[in-house]
Amino acid sequence: MKLKSLLFVALLFLISYSYAQSPHKTKNVVVILIDGYRWQELFHGADFDLLNDKKYNPDDSLQRFKKFWSDNLDGRRKKLMPFTWNVIAKHGQLYGNRDLGNNVNVMNPYWFSYPGRAEILSGFVDTAINSNSYPGNPNTNVLEFINNQKGYEEKVVTFACWRATGRCLHKDKSSMLINVPWENIQGNNLSETEILANEMQHFIPQVWGDDERLDANVYALAKAYILARHPKVTYIDFGDTDEYAHAGKYEYYLNDIFNLDAMIEKLWNLMQQDKFYKNNTTFFIVPDHGRGVGPQWTDHGSGTPHSNETWFMAMGPDTKPIGEMKTKEQIFQTQYAKTIANLLGFDYNVSGKKVGEEIRNISNN
Ligand SMILES: [Zn+2]
């Protein structure tokens, strides 16, 4: 063989070798769901008309303007979600700013919570799932799929604000840990933080009734479990945003998203200080549906225009730091499941179902 062709073969070998030797860096994923949080507040910050309307701000404290208002759009959204705009927008990717033509939508025809979660977790739409009181979801989901992969067995866990999330993941038939109201973290060797997180959920008023617990309790349980047991995939399911919006309390809705942004920051920083998670963990953050606009901001569902408009964001070692996506495109939330599996190097498919395509910018694939 001539030297030239030898060099050529060597080059080909090197290219294919380096391709095969560049697997994803992501070994762990945290999926965070924020129920019914609008793209409008994420990208615009507080809405002046809603913030100014006494009907939606029963406390009527001027504090809310100080905390959330700025005439400058960028300043305003940073006031509401400082970690998102100072860190995720620098090191991750944010989708769904419709002002820029970057559209994210619900694909199911219902535009509310159980069907939204089912679509996200399964990666396809099942129109039979048409109610929040729907019993056990008969379909599989990406968490179950990952939990069945080598090295991920019993390493995929859920902490949810809502009992229906358990049904959506078919908790009764699942071997995964799916912690729903008002379950404690179980075990013989619980850490002090786990014990405290367990206790606190029972000492705090049941603000939303028996079916749903507060975001702060879900956060405490998830954080305590992560610290003590190092799951590889953690699904954290939050819901106060949706409840405060339904109640027509705008300042409370904003306060909750401000707090969730801080919880995400604390969880991210904690995990980056932990050898197990440092530089190999991706956060993937989504809502389950949008909400209406103007006086319809309190509602969602197929009768409420615009409540199928959503957003999502991600940050991690495989996600290029592009920030706020400014390209015209259309993404559906059916695409998240395959993207999450893809981050871990797995190809998620369900026979007979049309699973949404992975979002290549996220998984760098
Ligand atoms: Zn919802």
Boltz pocket constraint, residues with backbone or C-beta under 6 A from the ligand:
constraints:
  - pocket:
      binder: B
      contacts: [[A, 35], [A, 36], [A, 112], [A, 113], [A, 114], [A, 116], [A, 242], [A, 288], [A, 289]]
      max_distance: 6.0
